[in-house]
């Protein structure tokens, strides 16, 4: 693919990403500190001793991330600008399920069986 074809694709994608970030930021952080959610998540991970480099612990990281979003939205009288709050609860539960599945597999408590 030629650069003349790729460049407009990148520019369009960047514009879409910026618009999405502007819409979603209000769900995750305040305007005073648009990184507050990441700081909150990092502090919670540090407090819990979670190393997000491990797949199981990464699932826990994403659970904390969803909880931080729910907390931020609970403090907003207008609610969510993008995804509804109930989606974050569902996401958090799915991450917990994934973490449990990874734990069971890595500890040898569940062995995958071939289909058929």
C-alpha positions, 0 to 999 in steps of 0.5 A: 500500500502506498503512503498516499493511501495510508496517510489519510487512513492514519489521519482519519483514525487519529481523529476518531481516536481523539473524539473517542478519548474526549467522549470517554474521558468524562466517564473515566476521569475528571477534567482537572486530571484526565489521568486520575483514573490511571493514577487511582488504578496504579495506586490500587494495584500497588496497594494490593501488590498486583503485578499486572505482567501476569495474565491472571493478575492482568485480569485483576488489573482490568477489574480494578479499572472497571471499578474505578470507572464505576466509582467515577461515574457514581460521583457524576450527577449526569452519569455515563457519556458512553457505555452504561454503568451496567456494562462496566459491571458486566465487564468486571465480572467477565474479567473475574471469570477470565482470571479464575479460568487462568488461575485454574488452568495455570494451577493444573486444576483444569485441563483442556480437553479436545473437542469431538 
